[in-house]
């Protein structure tokens, strides 16, 4: 820290010894309250010299017994006060509004006496404001205090990184004076200039305890393995500025932005670091209950300072800001701005980021409506993106993603989010389905994540109606389930029989296609259950049959299927070293499918007998059924 010594005489300012003894006695007897009052009210300072004092200056609660000549020779204001005072009280002055209070006045008085006084970043602002108040100008005396302090500020304080920050902080209690004397503006310019300087020119100390930016860790595209890695990170200044109050911090960041030499990602990193430091519990999604107004102002200011460029702050940080804005009841403008930014960066988010708690009084655990609005805004933004720009953006992504990579990422994100919110027993079916339907048009290679969400919802909501169960299951494309998900689905007692049949059929079709065989034809009544099947050519699937298909399989059905799956697993374990499906595995699969088909046709037959009607389409398909039945019975007999 820089400092400047003024004067050469020893410090002769003293406090009355009798008064100090009185205060000590009060403290000894435990009367601290009265001791504090005595110290504040009866405190006085005097200059220990042989010459008697001839003026008393009252500054706040402190009396200064001084001499007129040294004070008046350097202070034009004291000259005026003495000249205008009446004869009775001409030896006693009252100065109640001097900036910096008794401490700042004592510095000025010591300078007048030529006593040694040390100025540093902590007291220089108060001394400068007090000197201005006392009018200690060059016109009064050459080499006066104002001149010396200004030289110290320009030659030392504003050339130092940390001293400039300290000076700016010290203007808190003297803001009006500091603004008028341009101490604040000069401090801001000093800090912003140093933050904007080329890192190769940084030669002063700074605080840095964080990880470097991605572009500085040696993995940057410009890194060629030969160029010497930077020793000073681009965001070296971020942590030191976290000590500033939000109003001063805002002005510093605005000044840095104005200079235009600091990239947006560094500004974003600075805002992230400041929020983490100044908002307790922010990283954990919690906000302190005390001083809500202060923290609300902080969040609104951070949102206002966000760089305009997309991607300068992470989506995770934006979502935490949104969570804080909701808890602190920030304005609609700030919330809408966060929603807009988040929707543009939604592919970067994680499921944990989206788990925003519902407001107090809501029945649900999480605020699903906010996520719904974010996804809806994202899809709208994508659809309105210029095709040329969209192609360029997609070309810059990793080659492992297709042309609609961002949509696929968001669809997978929502699949995972659905699996989490499905655990909420109070989550309505409509909110679950509506959210899933927004991304239903996005073609993704696997629906395993969506299946997990559907299965979890059915598990946590066993009392939902058949129509709601059917509505939820329609969200899933059985053709896009992995082998593991198919194995789980055919054993799942919570799925309607219709879905189990679809899973079995597509699994069989996949197996026969991979083996080069043609998929056997199924009766029209069964094909009607499958996506894209014939729904209008047959009336055999009556209302009662529809109820059978939408009903949950019986325990006997599941038990039988589990037995076949056990055979499949056992045959798979004995052929772990094989590179393709063995004959034993194919037989086991066929037995499982055959068992399911036999149960299907049994339901169809029983349904027709109950209704006493066989349509013309059934008659046309009867040869097919007759042809298929022996095969099914034969497969079932093997079990």
Secondary structure, DSSP 8 states (H G I E B T S, - for coil): --EEEE--B---EEE-HHHHHHHHHHHHTT-HHHHHHHHHHS-EEEE-SSS---EEEEETTEEEEE-HHHHHTT-HHHHHHHHHS-STTTTEEEE---TTHHHHHHHHHHHHHTB-EEEETTTHHHHHHHHHHTT--TTTSTT-HHHHHHHHHHHTGGGSHHHHHHHHHHTGGGHHHHHHTTHHHHHHHHHHHHHTS-GGG--S-----S---GGGTT-STT--SSS---SS-TTTTHHHHTTS-HHHHHHHHHHHHHHT-S-HHHHHHHHHHHHHHHSTTGGGT---SS-HHHHHHHHHHHHHHS-SSTTSS-HHHHHHHHHHHHHTT--HHHHHHHHHHHHHTGGG--HHHH--B--TT-SSSB-HHHHHHHHHHHHHHHHHS-HHHHHHHHHTS-TTS-TTHHHHHHHHHHHHHHHHHTT-TT--HHHHHHHHHHTTTS--S--HHHHHHHHHHHHH-TT--HHHHHHHHTTS-GGG--HHHHHHHTT-TTSBHHHHHHHHHHHHHHHHHHHT-------HHHHTTSTT---SS---S-HHHHHHHHSB--HHHHHHHHHHHHHHHHHHHTTTT-SS--HHHHHHHHHHHHHHHHHHHHHHHHHHHHHT---HHHHHHHHHHHHHHHHHHHHHHH-
